[in-house]
Amino acid sequence: MKKYALALDLIDDAALIAEYEDYHKHGWPEITASIIDSGILKMEIYRVSNRLFMSMETTEKFSFSHKAQMDEKNEKVQQWEKLMWKFQQPLPFADEGVKWVLMEKIFELDCAKQIK
């Protein structure tokens, strides 16, 4: 299994943030299916202020490039992504057009590895 952490900012507006969260509480089934079909096994999104953190666990075969190719061909995913741009803003250092930025793991505590 692979694990990834990503970050993104929302537009700093309480009403927009509430609407964004509501969309995620009542997600579109086609988007959930697309996520699963890409090889993502578990996904969580956390928020503090207008900063989002996403945690993903995937199959070994998962790749962001393959997911992007799948998303390009999926009309519902394209509708979702266009809608989400109403709420999202790229991180200041993100490349042009990039929403979620991959984070680098800098620390890990694994008690199972410590007990040897």
Steps between C-alpha positions, in 0.01 A plus 500: 500500500616855421420807711484862388436834668387805305412862583273762346352832607138604484393856433491657847126563516287332769194456278703345217681270742168382645367435149817310409466280807134436418595378152740255662243378753266422212752403233407388153498120461678529164789679670526234770499231230772683308718524810462129572553401135833688498640279776438723801399280793458763769478879488453753777489879483560723804464877528647769721389851411516501119783242470413144398704185560418182309622155598482218244579131517522330162579176328860441397401560135349845564655795316401866485561508124262208440237663724537826305448311172188332641368834629550672163270245336232513772240770436363485858849542648556800273170652621601439863846651454358809329250543784770455768711783351226733631625418850866414452810706443844367423776518757726800430786276383288256293566459130248657262171308502602275791250467783615238747874513573678182607658534843832349605504272805756632749420286805351163583444323829421130464493322835502160330840583347633622835424176682761268353 
